[in-house]
Amino acid sequence: MPKREMTDPEIEADVMNRLLRRNCWGAKYLPTDTLVNWLAKRVKRNGKRVRSLIKALVNEGYLLFHKGGKTVSLNPVRSKDITEYLERMIEGY
């Protein structure tokens, strides 16, 4: 698949959707590098933008860092907000 310019909300929704599909809530987490590598194949700028958006999602409280920032999971406290956000993004496209 060729690289294309995805918007920031599309990338954020894709990150959260990938974690949701793998049921990574709370103590079940996924390596940040794995997420970046999956998305860097489809997004321009080699994953730097993906890493900054993951940090932004952590700062907003949607994601949680584990193991010193090397792994990430969805925040179970914000589960309703996350599912509503993903539904809005899917309806928008």
CYANA upper distance limits for C-alpha pairs under 8 A (distance plus 0.5 A):
  1 MET  CA     42 ARG  CA      7.40
  2 PRO  CA     42 ARG  CA      7.19
  3 LYS  CA     41 LYS  CA      7.40
  3 LYS  CA     42 ARG  CA      5.25
  3 LYS  CA     43 VAL  CA      5.96
  3 LYS  CA     44 LYS  CA      6.46
  4 ARG  CA     42 ARG  CA      7.14
  4 ARG  CA     43 VAL  CA      6.43
  4 ARG  CA     44 LYS  CA      6.85
  5 GLU  CA     43 VAL  CA      6.77
  5 GLU  CA     44 LYS  CA      6.64
  6 MET  CA     10 GLU  CA      6.68
  6 MET  CA     11 ILE  CA      7.10
  6 MET  CA     43 VAL  CA      6.97
  7 THR  CA     11 ILE  CA      6.95
  8 ASP  CA     12 GLU  CA      6.69
  8 ASP  CA     53 LEU  CA      7.86
  9 PRO  CA     13 ALA  CA      6.51
 10 GLU  CA     14 ASP  CA      6.57
 10 GLU  CA     89 MET  CA      8.02
 11 ILE  CA     15 VAL  CA      6.68
 11 ILE  CA     50 VAL  CA      7.68
 11 ILE  CA     53 LEU  CA      8.23
 12 GLU  CA     16 MET  CA      6.80
 12 GLU  CA     53 LEU  CA      7.05
 12 GLU  CA     54 ILE  CA      7.81
 12 GLU  CA     57 LEU  CA      7.96
 13 ALA  CA     17 ASN  CA      6.39
 13 ALA  CA     85 TYR  CA      8.20
 13 ALA  CA     86 LEU  CA      6.54
 13 ALA  CA     89 MET  CA      7.47
 14 ASP  CA     18 ARG  CA      6.56
 15 VAL  CA     19 LEU  CA      6.92
 15 VAL  CA     35 LEU  CA      7.68
 15 VAL  CA     54 ILE  CA      8.27
 16 MET  CA     20 LEU  CA      6.52
 16 MET  CA     74 LEU  CA      7.68
 16 MET  CA     82 ILE  CA      8.14
 16 MET  CA     86 LEU  CA      8.34
 17 ASN  CA     21 ARG  CA      6.55
 17 ASN  CA     86 LEU  CA      7.66
 18 ARG  CA     22 ARG  CA      6.92
 19 LEU  CA     23 ASN  CA      6.61
 19 LEU  CA     24 CYS  CA      5.71
 19 LEU  CA     25 TRP  CA      8.29
 19 LEU  CA     30 LEU  CA      8.11
 19 LEU  CA     73 SER  CA      7.26
 19 LEU  CA     74 LEU  CA      7.27
 20 LEU  CA     24 CYS  CA      6.55
 20 LEU  CA     25 TRP  CA      8.08
 20 LEU  CA     74 LEU  CA      7.97
 23 ASN  CA     28 LYS  CA      8.16
 24 CYS  CA     28 LYS  CA      5.41
 24 CYS  CA     29 TYR  CA      5.71
 24 CYS  CA     30 LEU  CA      7.49
 24 CYS  CA     73 SER  CA      5.81
 24 CYS  CA     74 LEU  CA      6.56
 25 TRP  CA     29 TYR  CA      7.43
 25 TRP  CA     73 SER  CA      5.97
 25 TRP  CA     74 LEU  CA      5.20
 25 TRP  CA     75 ASN  CA      6.64
 25 TRP  CA     76 PRO  CA      6.26
 26 GLY  CA     64 LEU  CA      7.92
 26 GLY  CA     73 SER  CA      6.38
 26 GLY  CA     74 LEU  CA      6.56
 26 GLY  CA     75 ASN  CA      6.25
 26 GLY  CA     76 PRO  CA      6.29
 27 ALA  CA     73 SER  CA      7.87
 28 LYS  CA     73 SER  CA      7.09
 29 TYR  CA     66 HIS  CA      8.03
 29 TYR  CA     71 THR  CA      6.54
 29 TYR  CA     72 VAL  CA      5.81
 29 TYR  CA     73 SER  CA      5.09
 29 TYR  CA     74 LEU  CA      8.44
 30 LEU  CA     34 THR  CA      7.84
 30 LEU  CA     35 LEU  CA      8.13
 30 LEU  CA     71 THR  CA      5.82
 30 LEU  CA     72 VAL  CA      6.00
 30 LEU  CA     73 SER  CA      6.90
 31 PRO  CA     35 LEU  CA      7.28
 31 PRO  CA     70 LYS  CA      6.39
 31 PRO  CA     71 THR  CA      4.59
 31 PRO  CA     72 VAL  CA      6.75
 32 THR  CA     36 VAL  CA      6.75
 32 THR  CA     69 GLY  CA      8.20
 32 THR  CA     70 LYS  CA      6.10
 32 THR  CA     71 THR  CA      5.41
 32 THR  CA     72 VAL  CA      6.45
 33 ASP  CA     37 ASN  CA      6.53
 33 ASP  CA     70 LYS  CA      7.94
 33 ASP  CA     71 THR  CA      8.47
 34 THR  CA     38 TRP  CA      6.72
 35 LEU  CA     39 LEU  CA      6.80
 36 VAL  CA     40 ALA  CA      6.19
 36 VAL  CA     47 GLY  CA      6.10
 36 VAL  CA     50 VAL  CA      6.62
 36 VAL  CA     51 ARG  CA      7.20
 37 ASN  CA     41 LYS  CA      7.04
 37 ASN  CA     47 GLY  CA      7.60
 38 TRP  CA     42 ARG  CA      8.06
 39 LEU  CA     43 VAL  CA      6.49
 39 LEU  CA     47 GLY  CA      7.55
 39 LEU  CA     50 VAL  CA      7.80
 40 ALA  CA     44 LYS  CA      7.37
 40 ALA  CA     45 ARG  CA      8.08
 40 ALA  CA     46 ASN  CA      5.70
 40 ALA  CA     47 GLY  CA      5.22
 40 ALA  CA     50 VAL  CA      7.92
 41 LYS  CA     46 ASN  CA      8.19
 43 VAL  CA     47 GLY  CA      7.72
 45 ARG  CA     49 ARG  CA      7.09
 47 GLY  CA     51 ARG  CA      6.65
 48 LYS  CA     52 SER  CA      6.87
 49 ARG  CA     53 LEU  CA      6.68
 50 VAL  CA     54 ILE  CA      6.66
 51 ARG  CA     55 LYS  CA      6.82
 52 SER  CA     56 ALA  CA      6.72
 53 LEU  CA     57 LEU  CA      6.68
 54 ILE  CA     58 VAL  CA      6.81
 54 ILE  CA     63 LEU  CA      8.25
 55 LYS  CA     59 ASN  CA      6.72
 56 ALA  CA     60 GLU  CA      6.70
 57 LEU  CA     61 GLY  CA      6.74
 57 LEU  CA     62 TYR  CA      5.90
 57 LEU  CA     63 LEU  CA      6.23
 58 VAL  CA     62 TYR  CA      6.30
 58 VAL  CA     63 LEU  CA      5.10
 58 VAL  CA     64 LEU  CA      6.23
 58 VAL  CA     65 PHE  CA      7.59
 61 GLY  CA     75 ASN  CA      7.43
 61 GLY  CA     78 ARG  CA      7.96
 62 TYR  CA     74 LEU  CA      6.67
 62 TYR  CA     75 ASN  CA      5.94
 62 TYR  CA     78 ARG  CA      6.75
 62 TYR  CA     82 ILE  CA      7.41
 63 LEU  CA     72 VAL  CA      7.08
 63 LEU  CA     73 SER  CA      6.08
 63 LEU  CA     74 LEU  CA      5.03
 63 LEU  CA     75 ASN  CA      5.56
 64 LEU  CA     72 VAL  CA      6.04
 64 LEU  CA     73 SER  CA      5.81
 64 LEU  CA     74 LEU  CA      6.58
 64 LEU  CA     75 ASN  CA      6.27
 65 PHE  CA     69 GLY  CA      5.40
 65 PHE  CA     70 LYS  CA      7.66
 65 PHE  CA     71 THR  CA      6.32
 65 PHE  CA     72 VAL  CA      5.12
 65 PHE  CA     73 SER  CA      7.22
 66 HIS  CA     70 LYS  CA      6.93
 66 HIS  CA     71 THR  CA      5.56
 66 HIS  CA     72 VAL  CA      6.32
 66 HIS  CA     73 SER  CA      8.25
 67 LYS  CA     71 THR  CA      6.63
 74 LEU  CA     79 SER  CA      8.25
 75 ASN  CA     79 SER  CA      7.11
 78 ARG  CA     82 ILE  CA      6.66
 79 SER  CA     83 THR  CA      6.73
 80 LYS  CA     84 GLU  CA      6.66
 81 ASP  CA     85 TYR  CA      6.53
 82 ILE  CA     86 LEU  CA      6.72
 83 THR  CA     87 GLU  CA      6.64
 84 GLU  CA     88 ARG  CA      6.69
 85 TYR  CA     89 MET  CA      6.76
 86 LEU  CA     90 ILE  CA      6.65
 87 GLU  CA     91 GLU  CA      6.65
 88 ARG  CA     92 GLY  CA      6.60
 89 MET  CA     93 TYR  CA      7.08
